[in-house]
Amino acid sequence: MTPQKNEKLYLIQITLTITRPKLDATLDEKGENVESTISGIVGENKTLALNRTFNPSQLYTMCLPYDLSKEMITGIFGSKTKVYSYAGYQNGELSFSTVKEDVVLNAGMPFLMRPEYYVEQPTFAGVTVKSTTAQTVGGGEWEFCGTFGSYELAADGTQLFLTAGGTLAKPLAESRKMRGFRCYLKKAAGTVNGSAQLPSVTIDGETNAIKTAEYAAPTSGTTAYSLSGMKLNAGCKTANGGIMIIDGKKFITTNR
């Protein structure tokens, strides 16, 4: 219809069509046969989803079977997302430093990430699975170890995990299983047992407080509350992590 002179036209509707990339496979943090899934697509260019949830500003350990540029990470998790690599252990401190913009994180390399945005099941398009084995990065008395599948940590203080706040904790003897695509710290072979004193963690020159307590991951059947008293559902407890109250006590989940 041709508008008449002085007749006004109004835009009444906009239709947006979003085309998502075809998903080839999902890497499940809770999967029992993750290594088999990875082996089945090694060497192929794929679009992969990671079944894991990320909250803004919290610290996460990461280990993935394909190369990642910092540009790809910030494109998915936000331009202000911070990425850190392990710089080693010295004088009671574990050090992590910021990954430079032009550095590529190789497949299987363990690293830390602090995302800018909330992201649920991120998708990585056009990546090639290059590694079927997660790497271990050495550096003095402590090694930084990646894992693709779920992993049961030792309870004697020789294997530790990082909390959302960037401090170290030792798992409870009855709750030591860590989900996949994460990292942990391990006492290097031949060094003294680390159960007596945990090292501090320095991230980009900022030292976090030392944690000497043990922490466990609550199960989905546990009634938990936030610090503000809000009851948390199963997804919040097992996926999002962080601090929560259970039976009047504070807990930090191992799902980093």
N, C-alpha and C positions, 0 to 999 in steps of 0.2 A: 504494500500500500504506500502510495506517495504522500508525504505529509503536505498539508495545505499551508499557505502563507501564515506566519505567526503561530502555527500550531507547535506545541511543545512535545518532545519525545522523552520518555522515561525508561531507564534501564530497570527492569523488574526482576531479572533472574540471571545468574551466572552459573554455569555448569562446569565443574572442574573434574577432569579425568586423570586419576593417578595410576600410572603403570608401574607395578612393582617388578623387579627382576625375577626371573624364574629361579626358584630355589632348588638347588641340586641335592643338598643334604643338610642335616642339622647335627651340630656337635652338642651333645647333651651333657651338662655338668654332672648329672646324676646317672648317666649311662653306665651299664656294666660291661659293655663290649666296645668302648670308644676306640681302642686301638684297632679293632677290626674294621670299623667304619673308616678310619683314617687310611689304613692299608689298602682298602678297596678303591680309593680315589687318588692315591699318590701319583704325582706327575701330571695330573689333569687340571685344566683351568676350570674352576667351579665358582658358583655363587653359594656361599655357606652362611648359615645362621648359627649363632652361638646361644644356646639355651641358658641364659644367665641374666640376672637383673643388676643394674648399676644405679647407685644413687649419687647425686652431685656432691662433690667436695670430699667424699670418703675415699680411703685408700684401698686399692685392690691389687692383689698379686695376679699376674697373667702369664700364660704360656700357651702359644698357639702353633699349629703345625705348618704355617705358611708365613712368608715374609710380610712385614707390615712397615710402611713408611709412616713417619710421624704425621705427614699430611693426611693419610688415610684415617689414622686414629682421630685426629682433631676434626676431620670431616664428619665422623660418625658421632663422637662424644662431645663435640664443641671446640671452638677455636682456642679456648682458655684451658683445655685439658692438659695436664702435666704428665709427662712420662719420664720414668727414672730407671737407670740401669745400676747394677751392683758394682761398687768400686772397691770392695774388699773390707777386711777387718784389721784393725790396728789399735792397740792400747785400750782395749775394752769397748770399742765402738765399731758397729757395722755401718758402712757408709754407702749411700746411694746418691748418684748425681744425675742432673737433668740431661736427657737425650737431646742432642742438637737437631735442628730442623732437617738437615740433609742426611741424617743417619737412618739407615734401614735396620729395623729389628729383624734379625734372621729367624727363619723357622726354628721353633723349638727353644728359642732364647727366653729365659725367665726375665720378667721386668715388673715394675710397679706402675700403676696408673691412678691418677686422681681426676675423674671426669668432671666436666662442667655441667652436663645435663643428666637428667634421669633417662636411662635407656633400658628398654626391656627387649630381650632377644635381638641384639644387633645383627645386621646382615653385612657380610663382607663380599662384595661383588668382584668377580674376575680375579680370584686369587688362585695360586697353584700350590697344592699341598706338596711340600718338599721334604718333610721330616716325619718319620714314624717314631722317633725317639726324642723325648724331651731332654734338654741339655742341663748340665750342672756347671755353674760358674764358680771357679775357685778364688780364694783370696784370704790367705792366712788360716786361722784356726776354724773359720766358719765358711761353709759353701752354700751357695744359693741354688736350690734345686727346683727345676720345673717338673710338672707331671701333667699328662694328658688325661689319664683315667683317675678315678678316685684312689686315694692313698691313705693308709692307716699309719699315723705318726707314732713314733716310739714315745713311751711315757716316762723315760728316764732322764729327760732334760737334754738329750743329744739332738733332738729334732724339735724345732719351735715354729710357730706360725705368727704372722703379723696381724694385728688387729686393725680395725678401720681407722683408728687414730694414729697408727704408725708405731705402736709399741709392740714388743715381743711378749708372747705368752706361751706357757707350757700346757699341753692338753691334759685333761683329766684321764686317768687310767681307763675309765669305762666309756669315754667319749672322745675317740682319737681319729675318727675317719674324716678326712678332708675331701671335699668334692673336687672334680676334675678341672683341668685348665687353670691351675693355680701353682703357687710356689711355696716352698718352706725353707727354713735355714737348718743346716745339718752340721754337727761337729765333724771336722775333717778327721780322717782315719789317723790314729796314732796320737791324738791330742787328749787332754784331760777331760773327763766327764763334765758336762756343763750344767748339771742339775743344781749346783750350789748357788751360782750367781749368773743371771742373764745379762748379756751385754746391752748397752744402750744403742739406739738407732739414730743416725744422723742422715737427714734428707736435705740435700742442697745446703749443707752447713748448719742446719737447724737441728739441735739434738732434742729428742723426745725423752720423756721420763721412762725410767726402767720399770718394767712390770715383773714382779716376782710371784704373782698369784697364778693359779691354774684356772683355765676357763673351758667350758664345755659348750657344745652346740645343742640348744634345746630341740626336742623333737616336735613334729607338727601336732602331736596330741597334748602338748603342754600348754597350760593357760599362762599367758605372758602379758605384761603390761609395759607401756612406754614409761619414760621418766615422768611424764605429765599425768600418768594414771589411766591412759587410754588402753583398752583391751586390744591386743594385736591378733590378727587372724593368722592362719597357718602360713600364708605367703609372706607376710611381713617377718615372721620368725625365722623361716628357713632360707629365704631368698635375699631379703634386704640386709640382714645383719645389723650390727650396731649394738648399743647397750639396751637392755631390757630388764624388767623386774620379774622374778619367778619365786614364789613362796617368800616374798619379802627380801630377797637377795638379788644383787646386781649380777648380770651375766653378760658376756660378750661372745657373740657367735664366732665360730671358726670359719664361716663361709666367706672369706675374703678372697 
